[in-house]
Amino acid sequence: MPSIDAAIAKGGKARLLAQFHDFQGWDLHALWDDIKFSATHCTKIERVALVGEKTWEKWMTCVCKPFTMAKVQYFDASNIAAAWAWLKEA
């Protein structure tokens, strides 16, 4: 969080890569933290690359899109280089 806030404080928008590895889901506290983060940062994040290993993680990309103004795209874990390239695109 501090590095995201620092990037935003410089006047820009953040681009994030979220990598799911052995992800089992959220507990209620983590879900609440994610909702609060989204509510306070939704206009300050430009792109989110979700990188995962499972079909349901790919499905999460569709679930996330209505809750953010950022462009969100899923990448398979075997293609993480493409995720980084997408985040760096102009």
Secondary structure, DSSP 8 states (H G I E B T S, - for coil): -HHHHHHHHTTS-EEEEEE-SS-----HHHHHHHHHHHHHHTTTEEEEEEEESSHHHHHHHHHHGGG-SSEEEEEEGGGHHHHHHHHH--
